Amino acid sequence: MGLVLATNFGPMEALEWCWRERVDVGSMDASTFARFDGFCGAMAAWLGCGGPRLQLSLSCGSGAAALAAAADLIRQGRADRVLAIGYDLITEFCWCGLTNLRTITTDCMRPFDRERSGTIFSEGAAAMLLESPRASTAPVLGWLAGAATNNNAFHMTAPPKDAEGSRRVMAAALADAGLTPADVDHICAHATSTKANDVTEAGALRNLFGDRLAGLTVAAHKSQLGHLMGAAGLAEAIVTLQVIRGGVIPPTVHHVTPDPECPVDCIPGTARVRKVRCAITNSAGIGGNNSSVVLLAASA
């Protein structure tokens, strides 16, 4: 079993303890860095992952990117099973950096709402186990049919017009799955509730799905989960898989006034019962990173 860890900041708490040691006692012992330097190996040993292991950081696109990397390891025959984990916690250092982005709202998250004023960062972890069809003996919960990552190569923080990188990464994930936009029933949006992201992401969806977008549901799970950073894309993939399995889409909370620049059906206020066979997720992050996964029902 392989292991892929995905994160924005990594075990930053361990480095902060190193600094505290320097402040408190005037020196730093090399062994204090062991929790940071050996984090991936220690996690693999603890979880019983004796196969290939790696840790990646594609900012807030990391969680979905972990699934793409895990799928690649299985396709290459390097592992029969891969555990993909996305995680982040908010330490003092991390909070200072996030605050400097000036994207945090003093209100609440309102994805695709005209009155939205920013995001709220949260912390946590999410995990998904991928297995090769030839090796799995467990019940199939669903299929990861395709995945992709890319980079805007445009700006450190600002998305390009109509989030062209997001459109391309979703199109690439669908191509990897051997599917087209016409096959998609449901979209899990990145939906950070910032002025810039929601408008540009709506543009990306419009350019990919065309007139079909009006009939598709577009989930915005960060309205309930907050922005989990490195765990966000993985947590949202798990919720999306449960949507496919259960046929119920969680609502976008706090959405009161639709923004005409974001013409999407984001399931405002109340959960929606809908049969979903094929869904796609969109994740993006600082540095121009984008990632996307395509999920199919177990019976597909």
N, C-alpha and C positions, 0 to 999 in steps of 0.2 A: 504494500500500500504506500502510495506516494503522498506528499504533503505540500500544499501551496498556501503560504500565508500572505495575506494582502492587507496593506495598511497605509495610512498617510504618514504617521509619525513614528511607527514602530514602538518598541518598549522605551519610550522617552522617559518614563518615570525612573528607570534604572540610571539613566545619565544624570537626571536631576539629583538623585541620591549621591552620585559621584561628586557633583558640585557642592552639595550640602556638606559632604565630608571635608572637602577642601576649605570651605568657609569655617566649619566648626573646629577642625583639628589642624588646619594649616598644611595638609598634605593629602595626596590621593594614593591609595594602595592599588596596585594593578589588579588584585583579585576583586576589587569592587566593580570592575568593568565586566566581570564574568557573566553577570545576569544579562547584560546587553550583547556582548560578543557571542555568547553561546546560546542565545535565545532560540533560534530556529532548531538547532540540534537538540536542545533540551525538550522543546515541544514535541519533536518527532519521537524521541525516546519515550516521553510520557504517554503519547497517544498510540504507541506501537506502530509507527510508520517507518518501516525499514527500507522503503524504496526511495526514489529520487525525491529531493526536497528543495524548495526554493522559497524565497521571500521577495515579493515585488511591491513596488509603490508607484502607482499611476494616479496619485492624488485621489480625488473622489470617484475616479473610475476604477479603483483598485478591486473592489469586490467582484464586479462582473468580469474584470480581466482575469481574476483568479480562476473563474470557471473556464474561461477560454484556454488558459495555460493548462489546467487539469485535463481538459478534453484533448489537448495536443499530446500530453504525456501518454494517455491511453491509446490514441490513434497511432502513435509512434511505437507502440508495443513496449514502452518502458515501464509501464505499471498496469496491473489489472484493475486496481481501484485507486482513486486519489481523493483525499480529504481536502476540500477547499475551505479555508477559514478567512473571514474578513474581520478586522478588529481595530479599534482605536479607543483611547481614553483621553479625557481632557485634563492635561497637567497644566501647571502654571506657565511653562514655556509655550505649550500649544495654544493656550487661551490668549496669550499675548499676541501670537502670530495671527490667530483667527480674528481677533479684535481689529488688528491693523488692516484687514480686508475691507472694513466698513460695510459689511453686508448683513450684519446682525440686526434683526428687528427688536424694537422695544415693546412690540405688541404680541402678535401670534403669527404663525405661518398661515398664509392665505394663497396657496398656489392658484394661478390663473385668475385671481380676483383683481379687479381694478384698484382696490385699496391696499394691495399687498405692499409691504415695506421692507421685506428682507427675510432672512432665514434664521433658524435656531439650531445650533450645533448640539448634538447629543453624543452619547457614548455607549458602546456595547460591542457585541460580537455576534457573528452568524456563521453557520457552517453547513455545508452540503457535501454529501458523499456521492461521487460519480463512480460508476462501475462499468466495465466493459460488458457488452451483451453476452460475450462468449464465456465470461467468468462469473456472472452474477447468479446467485441462487435465491436472492431476496425478491419479494414482490416489487414489480416495477411501479413507481409512483408517477413517472413521467419521463420524457425524453429531452435531453439537451441536444437539439437537432443541429444547431449552428451557433457560432460565436465569432466575434471579431474585435480587434482593437485598432486604433489609429491615433494620429496627432494632427491638430489643426495647423501647426507650424505658422501661427498667425500672431498671437499675442500671449503674454504670460498669464493674464487673467481674463481678458475680454474675449467673448466668442466672435467668430466672423459673422458676417451678415447671414441671416436665416440659418445659423448654426450648421453650415455646410458640412463640417466634420462629423456632426451627429447624423446627418442624413446619410453620409457615405458609410459610416460604421454600421448603421442599421441595414443598409443595402448589402454591405459585405457579409453581415451575419446571415441574412436571408439567402444570399448566394451560397454561403458555406453549407446551409441546410438544404440547398436544392429547391428553395421556395421563392415566391415572389410576394410583393406587397398585397396582392389579391388574396393570398392565403391567410392573412393575419386577421384575427377576430378581435384582438384586444391589445392595448399598448400600456406598458408601465413606464411613465415618463420620469425624467430626472427631477423636474418640477421643484426647484429650490425656493420658489416664492420670492425671488429677486426680480426687480423690474426688467433687467436685461435678459436673464436666462429664460424666463417663461415666454417672452415674446419671440425670442430667436428659436427656442425649441418648438414652439407652435409653428413657426415658419418651416423648420426642418420637417416636421410631420406633414404639413401641407404639401411640401415639395416631393415627399416620398410617396404619400398615399393619395394625393390628388382629391378628387371629389368623394372618394370612399371615406375620407376622414370624418365626415359628418355622421356617418353611421357606426363609427368605432368608439368604444369606450376608452378613455384615457385616464388611468389611475394616477393619483398623486399621493403616495403613501407617506411622504415626508410630513404631510400635514398632521399625521398622527404619531409618527416615529421620531420626528425631528430629523436633522441631517446627521446620519451616523458615520459620515466621512468614509474611511476605508471599509467599513462594514455595510455601507448603504446599498451598493449594487447587489450584494449577496443576499442581504435581508429582503430586498425587494424582489429578487428572483424567487426566494422561498415563498413569499406572499403570493406571487404570481402563480407559482406551481399549485398552491392551495386554491387559488381562484379556479384554475383548470380542473382540479380534482373535485371541488365542492360546488362550483357554479354560482358562487356569491362573490361580488366585488365590493371590498370595503369602500366607504365613501370618502370623498375629500371634505374634511371638516373646515369650518370657518369660511367656506366659500359662499359669499352672499351676493356680491355684485359682479356679474360676468364682465370680463375685459373684452371689448370688441376686437382687440388685437390678438386675442388668444381664443379663437373660435373652436374650442374642443369640448366634448362631452366628458367632463371630469367627475361625474357621479357626485354632484354636490349634496351634502347633507344626509343622505340615506343610502344604505347599501343597495346594490342592484343585483337581482337574480338574472343570470345570463349564462348560457352554455358557451364555453370557450374551448375550442380545440387547439388553436395555435395563438401564442402570445409572444410579443417581443418586448424587451426592456431596453431602455436608453440610459446610459450613465456618462457623466462628463466631469472634468475637474481642472484645477489650476495647472498651468503648463500646456494647456491645449489637449489634454488626454481625453479620449473617448473610448467607450466599450459598450458592447451590446450582446445579448444572448437571445436565442430563439428557443422557446419551450413548446413541446407538443404533449397532448394527452397520451396516457399510457396505451390507449387503444388505437392510437394513430398509426 
